[in-house]
Each structure stands twice: as C-alpha cells, then as structure tokens.
C-alpha cells in the first residue's frame, strides 16, 4: 500500500453537490511516476506514546519530464540501471507496505488508482508562488502605523525592530521585509472529490500551493470523508446508457404469400 503520489497542478474550477452547494476544486494530473529504486530505513512511529524506530520500505519515485541526457550523471546512471530510457526532474521517497497480491517492483510506474480513492482526506505539499520583494504588510500581515498623529510616511512601516543597549542587536527570525514566496507549503484536510482514471486526473477540494503546471505531492492522511457530487449535472457520470434494441415484428405467412404473388405478376 502506498501513501503518496506526485502530480501536476492544472488549475482551479468549481463543482456542485447534490444539495446545490458550490465547491472550489483544484484539478491535478498524475503523470509518469516510475519506481527507480527501493531502500529499507528505520523511521520513527509518532502514532504511539513511545516513539519507536520501525523498519519501513521506501520506494524511490521519480516525477516530472526531462531528457535522460540532461540529468545529472549519478541520477542518469540510476535510471539506466533500472531499465528506463527517459529522465525525470526529481526523485523522492514514498512509504510503501508490501502487498501479497501484486507487489510493486523496480521498473513499474505508479498510477492514480493504486494510491487514491474518492473520499480520501489528503495533505498536499507544493512550492508557493513567488511574489518578489515585499513589505511587512503583504509578507507578514502587519497593520502598519496610524495615518495621523504627526507622521506622514509610516503607514506601511514595520515600526521598531529591537531594543537599544540591551541586547544591542536584532533578534534572529524578526519579521521584516524580504523575499516573499517560493517556499515549501503544505495544505491539510483536502478531500478527493473525483477521479478520472482515463485521463489520470484527480479533483481536490480547496486550493493547492503553487502555480499552474507546478509539481505537488499528494499524501493520504488516513481518514475518509463523505463525497456527494452531482456528477449528472456536470456531465461526469461514467455509467453508459445502453440504447434499447427495437424488436422486429414477425412477418405472417399471409403477407409472405401476398408478396410472392405480386412478384410473379410483375
């Protein structure tokens, strides 16, 4: 059993529930996720009161498209050793619990149905949009100074950044102006609303960090949520309607004899 998969953010749209509620939806497309390698590691199980290190199988999964000749030499050698003739942008680890029926092995590619189901609660990790150099109001949500009381240019200023003689310096981590965005961000509590196995697309409830066409990591939390989408109104109902077959009326013997007489006269 796998707990995570990598996808590409396509953009946002909307969906409707059967109660008529409009839902914000982010569409993600799962591309090629080849299994490049496999390692055994000791990871801390934080679900128990006493943290114990337990053995865990980690699958090294690649994602993104890149020419094999343009990859770094160590990664290129690993791809060729695993039997792939194409490259990937990055290789990350995914926790894996072996299954007795159809265990995954090096050289396979992950699909959407192997990881996610409709109703799964997931967390999504991505790189936030870059916004360049920003002030404290936009970057940290400061309120700024008063617009009156004798000042003319302190509306968007941060104010005092530290004491004087003691400690005589600015503390590390002080919220100040600087580069905003391009940080790793994780959004928790999203629900898988719809899965399109043909196009390998998944619909998630709510926004996802990153710009369109950026890579995201979708990881299951282990919970389930009820999903009640109105698929018929959105034209997403997968049930194919079978057209009724018209029954041909039986031709009686009288009509057959009449047609034969007409043919003889002609």
ROPAKE-158917 format. One line per 10 residues: number of its first residue (from 1); their letters; for each residue x, y, z negated of N, C-alpha, C. Coordinates in Angstrom, 3 decimals. Each point is the difference from the previous one (the first is absolute). Example, Ala and Ser with C-alpha at 12.3 -4.5 7.8 and 13.67 -1.06 7.14 Angstrom:
! ROPAKE-158917
1	as	13.190/-5.690/-7.800/-0.890/1.190/0.000/0.900/1.200/0.000; -0.350/1.050/0.720/0.820/1.190/-0.060/-0.770/1.090/-0.730
***
This chain:
! ROPAKE-158917
1	xxxxxxxxxx	0.842/-1.191/0.000/-0.842/1.191/0.000/0.875/1.238/0.000; -0.317/0.934/0.868/0.727/1.259/0.098/-0.779/1.094/-0.705; 0.708/1.037/-0.439/-0.677/1.093/-0.690/0.154/1.330/0.710; 0.736/0.075/1.107/0.210/1.289/0.663/0.263/-0.220/1.480; -0.248/1.059/0.767/0.256/-0.004/1.434/0.260/1.437/0.424; 0.688/0.171/1.128/0.350/1.324/0.502/-0.870/0.333/1.210; -0.396/1.277/0.079/-0.904/0.434/1.064/0.378/1.406/0.436; -0.663/0.458/1.065/0.190/1.340/0.543/-1.284/0.788/-0.177; 0.112/1.193/-0.549/-1.177/0.850/-0.207/-0.450/0.576/1.337; -1.277/-0.226/0.341/-0.556/0.508/1.252/-0.696/1.339/-0.173
11	xxxxxxxxxx	-0.624/0.224/-1.132/-0.736/1.245/-0.217/-1.227/-0.257/-0.851; -0.801/1.055/-0.198/-1.182/-0.093/-0.850/-1.265/0.100/0.836; -1.040/-0.640/-0.487/-1.320/0.057/0.612/-1.022/-0.098/-1.126; -1.243/-0.296/0.343/-1.037/-0.134/-1.009/-0.817/-1.257/0.259; -0.584/-0.519/-1.065/-0.867/-1.169/0.089/-1.222/0.250/-0.869; -1.027/-0.818/0.209/-1.260/0.176/-0.711/-0.362/-1.295/-0.714; -0.482/0.155/-1.227/-0.501/-1.148/-0.743/-1.470/-0.218/0.321; -0.532/-1.136/-0.428/-1.405/-0.291/0.253/-0.926/0.918/-0.789; 0.522/0.636/-1.051/-0.796/0.968/-0.755/0.028/1.388/0.627; 0.735/0.164/1.106/0.080/1.288/0.670/1.094/0.909/-0.519
21	xxxxxxxxxx	0.948/-0.535/-0.760/1.090/0.801/-0.543/1.160/0.020/0.986; 0.556/1.192/0.210/1.133/0.128/0.912/1.302/-0.251/-0.753; 0.875/-0.790/0.598/1.260/-0.388/-0.625/1.165/0.474/0.850; 1.023/0.537/-0.664/1.244/0.362/0.685/0.832/-1.259/0.205; 0.481/-0.195/1.216/0.682/-1.240/0.368/1.322/0.330/0.676; 1.039/-0.749/-0.350/1.294/0.069/0.686/0.212/-1.299/0.765; 0.259/0.125/1.286/0.222/-1.169/0.849/1.500/-0.276/0.097; 0.385/-1.246/-0.238/1.395/-0.423/0.095/0.076/-1.223/0.913; 1.062/-0.064/0.756/0.206/-1.111/0.937/1.220/-0.800/-0.435; -0.199/-1.293/-0.147/1.088/-0.899/-0.381/0.698/-0.470/1.269
31	xxxxxxxxxx	1.260/0.367/0.141/0.768/-0.405/1.165/0.725/-1.309/-0.242; 1.160/-0.113/0.594/0.803/-1.213/-0.136/0.733/0.017/-1.333; -0.234/-1.020/-0.831/0.666/-0.138/-1.297/0.771/-1.315/-0.035; 1.170/-0.079/0.637/0.742/-1.267/0.025/0.676/-0.292/-1.333; 0.071/-1.277/-0.347/0.704/-0.441/-1.204/1.447/-0.260/0.381; 0.889/0.847/-0.494/1.411/-0.054/0.378/0.788/-0.922/-0.917; -0.319/0.002/-1.287/0.758/-0.806/-0.951/-0.824/-0.314/-1.228; 0.613/-0.764/-0.901/-0.672/-0.398/-1.233/1.033/-0.115/-1.103; -0.322/0.566/-1.171/0.911/-0.033/-1.139/-0.773/-0.402/-1.248; 0.741/-0.482/-0.999/-0.567/-0.330/-1.302/0.552/0.984/-1.021
41	xxxxxxxxxx	-0.893/0.592/-0.798/0.414/1.022/-0.956/-0.710/-0.219/-1.326; 0.560/0.574/-1.061/-0.613/-0.008/-1.326/-0.619/1.368/-0.239; -1.318/0.046/-0.057/-0.719/1.249/-0.193/-0.705/-0.009/-1.344; -0.154/1.183/-0.581/-0.656/0.143/-1.293/-1.508/-0.011/0.172; -0.670/-0.887/-0.720/-1.458/-0.069/0.023/-0.534/0.946/-1.065; -0.550/1.133/0.423/-0.482/1.020/-0.929/-1.450/-0.218/-0.419; -0.621/-1.076/0.467/-1.387/-0.259/-0.369/-0.131/-0.609/-1.393; 1.095/-0.492/-0.570/-0.029/-0.591/-1.331/0.549/0.989/-1.021; -0.275/-0.262/-1.274/0.486/0.893/-1.060/1.522/-0.063/-0.102; 0.544/-1.184/0.202/1.455/-0.162/-0.034/0.477/-0.137/1.440
51	xxxxxxxxxx	0.744/0.977/0.449/0.472/-0.018/1.381/1.028/-1.120/0.164; -0.305/-0.908/0.885/0.903/-1.107/0.282/0.356/0.004/1.475; 1.227/-0.337/0.274/0.443/-0.107/1.386/-0.402/-1.367/0.547; -0.733/0.022/1.101/-0.475/-1.223/0.619/0.501/-0.082/1.427; 0.272/-1.213/0.497/0.461/-0.136/1.392/-1.106/0.384/0.976; 0.378/0.713/1.030/-0.959/0.484/0.991/0.628/-0.074/1.383; -0.789/-0.461/0.973/0.452/-0.051/1.388/-0.279/1.335/0.672; 1.016/0.566/0.634/-0.121/1.282/0.688/0.232/-0.234/1.490; -0.998/0.355/0.803/0.146/-0.063/1.451/0.494/1.342/0.515; 1.025/-0.038/0.833/0.529/1.217/0.616/-0.757/0.234/1.306
61	xxxxxxxxxx	-0.865/1.012/-0.022/-0.908/0.268/1.115/0.449/1.270/0.708; 0.090/-0.062/1.318/0.336/1.171/0.800/-1.247/0.644/0.569; 0.085/1.297/0.248/-1.129/0.713/0.602/0.531/1.186/0.789; -0.842/0.501/0.890/0.424/1.085/0.879/0.630/-0.558/1.267; 0.026/0.822/1.028/0.570/-0.413/1.288/1.324/0.720/0.238; 0.983/-0.759/0.425/1.318/0.550/0.293/0.742/-0.997/0.883; 0.796/0.504/0.917/0.774/-0.888/0.852/1.056/-0.727/-0.821; 0.220/-1.258/0.344/0.946/-0.809/-0.757/1.410/0.561/0.092; 0.373/0.534/1.154/1.352/0.522/0.171/0.233/1.271/-0.807; -1.074/0.700/-0.395/0.132/1.241/-0.754/-0.004/-0.209/-1.508
71	xxxxxxxxxx	-0.163/-1.229/-0.469/0.006/-0.275/-1.433/1.426/-0.055/-0.532; 0.128/0.188/-1.316/1.300/-0.164/-0.627/0.482/-1.438/0.183; 1.305/-0.159/0.078/0.550/-1.316/0.320/-0.387/-1.077/-1.018; 0.032/0.261/-1.322/-0.410/-1.060/-0.940/-1.458/-0.413/0.173; -0.892/0.989/0.187/-1.415/-0.319/0.185/-0.237/-0.682/1.341; 0.745/0.429/1.017/-0.140/-0.620/1.316/0.405/-1.469/-0.049; 1.049/-0.297/-0.749/0.445/-1.388/-0.121/-1.043/-0.850/-0.728; -0.665/0.576/-0.994/-1.031/-0.744/-0.722/-1.199/-0.284/0.896; -0.372/0.967/0.833/-1.120/-0.214/0.912/0.328/-1.094/1.014; 1.204/0.038/0.542/0.393/-1.015/0.975/0.114/-1.378/-0.646
81	xxxxxxxxxx	0.468/-0.040/-1.244/0.128/-1.276/-0.699/-1.366/-0.622/-0.267; -1.005/0.862/-0.211/-1.360/-0.499/-0.247/-0.729/-0.361/1.282; 0.614/0.269/1.158/-0.600/-0.392/1.268/-0.844/1.059/0.669; 0.177/1.281/-0.367/-0.776/1.078/0.609/0.834/0.692/1.072; -0.659/0.369/1.089/0.668/0.732/1.070/-0.430/1.461/0.044; -0.598/0.506/-1.079/-0.398/1.405/-0.099/0.426/0.528/-1.367; -0.004/1.317/-0.142/0.437/0.620/-1.230/-1.145/0.599/-0.794; 0.286/0.385/-1.236/-0.967/0.652/-0.880/0.663/1.223/-0.618; -0.835/0.919/-0.476/0.543/1.215/-0.594/0.541/-0.238/-1.403; -0.760/-0.749/-0.808/0.421/-0.249/-1.375/-0.367/-1.421/-0.395
91	xxxxxxxxxx	0.663/-0.485/-1.048/-0.277/-1.321/-0.558/-0.229/0.173/-1.497; -1.152/-0.445/-0.481/-0.360/0.129/-1.407/-0.398/-1.360/-0.552; -0.030/-0.082/-1.334/-0.357/-1.241/-0.668/-1.465/-0.038/-0.399; -0.602/-1.181/0.116/-1.401/-0.216/-0.369/-0.072/-1.260/-0.854; -0.713/0.066/-1.131/-0.155/-1.164/-0.862/-0.834/-1.064/0.706; 0.399/-1.245/-0.224/-0.671/-1.102/0.699/-0.088/-1.208/-0.918; -1.205/-0.587/-0.057/-0.224/-1.250/-0.717/-0.303/-1.076/1.029; 0.822/-1.032/0.043/-0.112/-1.018/1.046/-1.329/-0.734/-0.097; -0.587/-0.271/1.159/-1.238/-0.760/0.092/0.297/-1.383/0.576; -0.756/-0.976/-0.458/0.252/-1.377/0.433/-0.527/-0.263/1.406
101	xxxxxxxxxx	-1.059/0.719/0.413/-0.622/-0.297/1.290/0.868/0.478/1.164; 0.273/1.300/0.040/0.764/0.554/1.124/1.017/0.999/-0.537; 1.131/-0.475/-0.515/1.004/0.927/-0.538/0.664/0.812/1.103; 0.336/1.239/-0.336/0.683/0.871/0.951/1.487/-0.317/0.006; 0.618/0.218/1.145/1.426/-0.268/0.128/0.639/1.116/0.819; 1.317/0.010/0.007/0.740/1.019/0.748/-0.270/-0.173/1.492; -0.307/1.105/0.648/-0.341/-0.021/1.414/-1.470/0.241/0.269; -0.849/-0.151/-1.040/-1.424/0.274/0.172/-0.260/1.499/-0.070; -1.177/0.396/0.440/-0.446/1.390/-0.078/-1.276/0.060/-0.819; -0.077/0.973/-0.892/-1.170/0.145/-0.862/-1.151/0.616/0.775
111	xxxxxxxxxx	-1.205/-0.408/-0.347/-1.211/0.570/0.577/-0.843/0.606/-1.110; -0.972/0.788/0.401/-0.838/0.714/-0.960/-0.835/-0.955/-0.840; -0.509/-1.082/0.614/-0.881/-0.914/-0.713/0.738/-0.803/-1.069; 1.322/-0.124/0.117/0.758/-0.765/-0.984/0.171/0.748/-1.313; -0.240/1.304/-0.012/0.268/0.804/-1.190/-1.272/0.622/-0.563; -0.807/0.642/0.839/-1.115/0.815/-0.483/-1.342/-0.619/0.361; -0.999/0.326/-0.835/-1.390/-0.351/0.238/-0.866/1.216/-0.312; -1.200/0.011/0.562/-0.931/1.095/-0.273/-0.381/-0.031/-1.480; 0.123/1.155/-0.659/-0.296/0.099/-1.421/1.225/0.033/-0.884; 1.189/-0.267/0.545/1.222/0.051/-0.803/0.301/1.432/-0.427
121	xxxxxxxxxx	0.398/0.164/-1.247/0.476/1.290/-0.501/1.513/0.040/0.179; 0.501/1.043/0.633/1.411/0.071/0.366/0.591/1.326/-0.454; 1.323/0.030/-0.003/0.745/1.247/-0.147/0.850/0.179/1.249; 0.106/1.235/0.469/0.669/0.300/1.267/1.156/0.945/-0.276; 1.177/-0.381/0.481/1.205/0.809/-0.170/0.444/0.535/1.349; 0.331/1.290/0.035/0.460/0.627/1.228/0.838/1.227/-0.298; 0.514/0.622/1.050/0.795/1.220/-0.110/-0.911/1.186/0.299; -0.086/0.934/-0.948/-0.901/1.138/0.152/0.473/0.928/1.112; -0.924/0.809/0.499/0.314/0.943/1.065/1.011/1.039/-0.481; 0.920/0.395/0.885/0.964/1.037/-0.325/-0.590/1.389/0.202
131	xxxxxxxxxx	0.148/0.870/-1.001/-0.553/1.351/0.068/1.076/1.080/-0.104; 1.255/-0.417/0.075/1.066/0.984/-0.013/0.220/0.622/-1.368; 0.595/1.198/-0.008/0.273/0.717/-1.249/-1.287/0.657/-0.471; -0.371/-0.247/-1.251/-1.260/0.522/-0.538/0.231/0.596/-1.374; -0.870/0.934/-0.363/0.066/0.635/-1.312/-0.664/-0.848/-1.070; 0.002/0.528/-1.227/-0.500/-0.790/-1.126/-1.519/-0.135/0.031; -0.706/0.953/0.602/-1.459/-0.090/0.043/-0.424/-1.143/0.919; 0.602/-0.098/1.169/-0.345/-1.075/0.927/0.634/-1.322/-0.416; 1.215/0.047/-0.538/0.727/-1.231/-0.295/-0.439/-0.645/-1.310; -0.258/0.826/-1.025/-0.307/-0.534/-1.328/-1.355/0.437/-0.538
141	xxxxxxxxxx	-0.721/0.848/0.729/-1.316/0.414/-0.470/0.027/1.069/-1.066; 1.051/0.832/-0.056/0.039/1.103/-0.960/-1.102/1.013/0.333; -0.428/0.764/-1.016/-1.045/1.011/0.192/0.571/1.367/0.356; 1.282/0.210/-0.228/0.578/1.306/0.287/-0.274/1.000/-1.115; 0.550/1.208/0.159/-0.179/1.034/-1.009/-1.261/0.818/0.233; -0.304/0.903/-0.905/-1.182/0.855/0.176/0.200/0.986/1.147; -1.097/0.406/0.613/0.077/0.918/1.129/0.061/1.461/-0.429; -0.048/0.234/-1.271/0.056/1.381/-0.499/0.923/0.049/-1.214; -0.213/0.897/-0.897/0.839/0.178/-1.190/1.419/0.411/0.375; 0.107/0.881/0.970/1.272/0.645/0.258/0.955/-0.736/0.898
151	xxxxxxxxxx	-0.406/-1.116/0.580/0.911/-0.711/0.900/-0.555/0.054/1.414; 0.899/-0.092/0.958/-0.427/0.123/1.389/0.431/-1.175/0.869; 0.940/-0.812/-0.467/0.504/-1.075/0.856/0.170/-1.310/-0.771; -0.825/-0.229/-1.035/0.133/-1.210/-0.818/-1.197/-0.935/0.142; -0.801/0.180/1.046/-1.216/-0.808/0.110/0.313/-1.481/0.204; 1.020/-0.301/0.790/0.340/-1.388/0.300/1.365/-0.391/-0.570; 0.450/0.709/-0.999/1.307/-0.276/-0.606/-0.126/-1.097/-1.061; 1.079/-0.765/-0.256/-0.068/-1.072/-1.004/0.034/0.502/-1.429; 0.498/1.213/-0.231/0.146/0.490/-1.362/1.353/-0.385/-0.576; 0.091/-0.046/-1.320/1.259/-0.327/-0.660/0.368/-1.457/0.248
161	xxxxxxxxxx	1.291/-0.254/0.233/0.463/-1.366/0.264/0.859/-0.546/-1.139; 0.140/0.720/-1.110/0.776/-0.524/-1.105/0.287/1.065/-1.037; 0.629/-0.427/-1.089/0.339/0.905/-1.093/1.301/0.732/0.295; 0.467/0.800/-0.952/1.199/0.809/0.202/1.246/-0.683/-0.517; 0.446/0.406/-1.194/1.252/-0.518/-0.546/-0.065/-1.504/-0.248; -1.131/-0.451/-0.522/-0.174/-1.428/-0.270/-1.169/-0.518/0.829; 0.189/-0.945/0.874/1.228/-0.781/0.225/0.967/0.649/0.981; -0.337/1.148/0.551/0.911/0.678/0.911/0.078/-0.626/1.377; -1.001/-0.770/0.339/-0.021/-0.642/1.319/-1.448/-0.350/0.332; -0.206/-0.487/1.207/-1.328/-0.436/0.434/-0.076/-1.515/-0.135
171	xxxxxxxxxx	-1.061/-0.474/-0.639/-0.146/-1.432/-0.213/-0.158/-0.737/1.330; 0.556/-1.199/0.054/-0.170/-0.823/1.188/-1.468/-0.408/0.152; -0.456/-0.043/1.254/-1.384/-0.361/0.257/-0.963/1.155/-0.087; 0.499/1.224/-0.169/-0.876/1.165/-0.064/-0.728/0.168/1.331; -1.314/0.231/-0.058/-0.795/0.175/1.212/0.289/1.362/0.598; 0.605/-0.031/1.185/0.410/1.226/0.671/-0.289/-0.135/1.490; 0.141/1.086/0.773/-0.174/-0.122/1.456/1.024/-0.955/0.596; -0.360/-0.606/1.117/0.910/-0.939/0.649/-0.700/-0.754/1.109; 0.679/-1.029/0.495/-0.548/-0.798/1.095/-1.205/-0.791/-0.487; -1.072/0.052/0.790/-1.271/-0.620/-0.380/-0.355/-1.084/1.010
181	xxxxxxxxxx	-0.285/-1.193/-0.491/-0.394/-1.105/0.868/1.148/-0.950/0.281; -0.248/-0.957/0.921/0.951/-1.051/0.373/0.447/-0.758/-1.255; -0.975/-0.359/-0.838/0.250/-0.778/-1.204/-0.830/-1.277/0.053; 0.493/-1.027/-0.654/-0.750/-1.248/-0.082/-1.165/0.173/-0.966; -1.206/-0.231/0.493/-1.203/0.163/-0.811/-0.854/-1.264/0.103; -0.675/-0.342/-1.094/-0.853/-1.180/-0.058/-1.396/0.408/-0.435; -1.004/-0.452/0.745/-1.402/0.252/-0.319/-0.613/-1.312/-0.466; -0.647/0.029/-1.175/-0.555/-1.200/-0.603/-1.522/-0.029/0.155; -0.556/-1.197/-0.058/-1.442/-0.167/-0.078/-0.746/0.107/1.304; 0.655/-0.184/1.146/-0.711/0.004/1.275/-0.606/-1.384/0.262
191	xxxxxxxxxx	-1.080/-0.025/0.765/-0.716/-1.239/0.283/0.050/-0.306/1.490; 0.203/-1.268/0.327/-0.044/-0.440/1.396/-1.468/-0.075/0.421; -0.407/0.880/0.918/-1.397/0.082/0.416/-0.312/-0.877/1.204; 0.945/-0.111/0.923/-0.286/-0.719/1.249/1.308/-0.499/0.586; -0.037/-1.168/0.611/1.172/-0.599/0.639/-0.378/-0.401/1.418; 0.805/0.432/0.953/-0.186/-0.365/1.405/1.116/-0.969/0.378; -0.244/-1.307/-0.049/1.082/-0.955/0.280/0.482/0.042/1.436; -0.863/0.425/0.937/0.401/0.026/1.403/1.064/1.063/0.241; -0.221/1.211/-0.522/0.948/1.103/0.175/0.959/0.152/-1.169; -0.122/-0.879/-1.031/0.862/0.056/-1.180/-0.081/1.375/-0.675
201	xxxxxxxxxx	-1.223/0.493/-0.188/-0.240/1.279/-0.664/-0.702/-0.237/-1.330; 0.315/0.845/-0.977/-0.628/-0.060/-1.310/-0.464/1.403/-0.370; -1.201/0.087/-0.574/-0.564/1.272/-0.435/0.092/0.069/-1.517; 0.580/1.086/-0.499/0.167/0.208/-1.432/-0.830/1.193/-0.446; -0.553/-0.082/-1.201/-0.813/1.086/-0.532/0.902/1.090/-0.562; -0.131/1.217/0.536/0.768/1.116/-0.523/1.248/0.304/0.802; 0.727/1.049/-0.415/1.200/0.429/0.732/1.217/-0.838/-0.344; 0.964/0.028/0.920/1.252/-0.741/-0.132/1.145/0.974/0.233; 1.072/-0.031/-0.801/1.106/0.940/0.205/0.698/-0.220/1.331; 0.474/1.114/0.587/0.744/-0.086/1.251/-0.758/0.582/1.165
211	xxxxxxxxxx	0.730/0.266/1.071/-0.596/0.515/1.218/-0.448/-1.166/0.874; -0.770/0.304/1.035/-0.440/-1.042/0.922/1.201/-0.635/0.698; -0.055/-1.286/0.198/1.049/-0.846/0.584/1.143/-0.267/-0.970; -0.141/0.360/-1.274/1.024/-0.326/-0.988/-0.255/-1.390/-0.578; 1.029/-0.599/-0.560/-0.095/-1.353/-0.552/-0.424/0.058/-1.462; -0.885/-0.911/-0.392/-0.470/-0.088/-1.379/0.076/-1.453/-0.448; 0.065/-0.172/-1.305/0.010/-1.334/-0.613/-1.310/-0.184/-0.754; -0.766/-1.017/0.366/-1.288/-0.292/-0.629/0.187/-1.218/-0.893; -0.227/0.183/-1.304/0.233/-1.069/-0.970/-1.261/-0.248/-0.814; -0.343/-1.261/-0.162/-1.184/-0.360/-0.775/0.260/0.191/-1.492
221	xxxxxxxxxx	-1.040/0.517/-0.690/0.089/0.195/-1.441/-0.463/-1.248/-0.742; -0.885/-0.766/0.617/-0.511/-1.202/-0.640/-1.450/0.092/-0.395; -0.672/1.094/0.363/-1.403/0.188/-0.347/-0.852/-0.030/1.263; -1.316/-0.118/-0.220/-0.965/0.001/1.090/-1.019/1.109/-0.233; -0.523/0.541/1.104/-1.016/1.042/-0.061/-1.077/-0.316/1.027; -1.242/0.361/-0.327/-1.104/-0.280/0.916/0.026/0.977/1.166; -0.237/-0.503/1.199/-0.014/0.808/1.220/-1.356/-0.188/0.666; -0.648/1.113/0.322/-1.343/-0.053/0.576/-0.080/0.944/1.191; 0.810/-0.257/1.030/0.009/0.852/1.185/-1.162/-0.350/0.919; -0.498/1.022/0.680/-1.046/-0.193/0.998/0.679/-0.215/1.348
231	xxxxxxxxxx	0.358/-1.247/0.286/0.747/-0.311/1.212/-0.842/0.168/1.252; -1.312/-0.213/-0.114/-0.864/0.097/1.180/-0.050/1.423/0.541; -0.120/0.990/-0.902/-0.088/1.388/0.454/1.304/0.486/0.608; 1.136/-0.600/-0.414/1.299/0.394/0.532/0.431/-0.856/1.183; -0.832/-0.963/0.386/0.336/-0.857/1.129/1.134/-0.959/-0.278; 0.142/-0.444/-1.254/1.104/-0.882/-0.377/-0.477/-1.383/-0.387; -1.253/-0.305/0.242/-0.518/-1.318/-0.354/0.618/-1.040/0.921; 0.667/-0.973/-0.594/0.723/-1.007/0.783/-0.889/-1.149/0.452; -1.242/-0.047/-0.456/-0.879/-1.093/0.399/-0.466/0.214/1.429; 0.263/-0.952/0.863/-0.383/0.102/1.398/-1.423/-0.534/0.179
241	xxxxxxxxxx	-0.823/0.818/0.639/-1.372/-0.402/0.245/-0.058/-0.863/1.263; -0.619/-1.159/-0.141/-0.119/-0.924/1.125/-1.281/0.315/0.745; 0.097/0.235/1.309/-1.178/0.333/0.794/-0.872/-1.233/0.155; -1.322/0.163/-0.156/-0.890/-1.164/0.139/-0.004/-0.516/1.432; -0.063/-1.323/0.143/0.007/-0.641/1.310/-1.434/-0.142/0.484; -0.266/0.490/1.189/-1.345/-0.093/0.553/-0.267/-1.431/0.459; -1.131/-0.515/-0.445/-0.383/-1.359/0.379/-0.701/0.025/1.355; 0.439/-0.864/0.889/-0.602/-0.082/1.322/-1.261/-0.861/-0.056; -1.058/0.518/0.592/-1.268/-0.746/0.009/0.110/-1.203/0.923; -0.581/-1.126/-0.438/0.017/-1.221/0.813/-0.941/0.144/1.192
251	xxxxxxxxxx	0.476/-0.391/1.161/-0.817/0.064/1.216/-0.846/-1.265/0.081; -1.285/0.167/0.060/-0.913/-1.154/0.032/0.095/-0.717/1.344; -0.544/-1.204/0.025/0.023/-0.798/1.238/-0.870/0.613/1.080; -1.099/0.709/-0.408/-0.881/0.611/0.983/0.721/1.101/0.765; 0.747/0.847/-0.733/0.721/1.085/0.671/1.081/-0.556/0.907; 0.619/-1.123/-0.395/1.018/-0.605/0.858/-0.599/-0.495/1.310; -1.170/-0.648/-0.092/-0.641/-0.503/1.225/-0.422/1.135/0.907; -0.488/1.106/-0.586/-0.409/1.141/0.813/1.186/0.592/0.746; 1.131/0.139/-0.664/1.186/0.547/0.657/0.485/-0.910/1.120; -0.118/-1.336/-0.175/0.413/-0.927/1.057/-0.893/0.124/1.225
261	xxxxxx	-1.336/0.176/-0.199/-0.921/0.168/1.124/0.293/1.273/0.769; 0.322/1.080/-0.731/0.311/1.272/0.664/1.251/-0.138/0.844; 1.002/-0.734/-0.513/1.234/-0.188/0.759/-0.235/-0.818/1.269; -0.902/-1.028/-0.038/-0.283/-0.805/1.183/-0.699/0.824/1.070; -0.969/0.843/-0.396/-0.717/0.832/0.961/0.934/0.996/0.674; 0.950/0.524/-0.776/0.924/0.974/0.577/0.962/-0.691/0.969
***
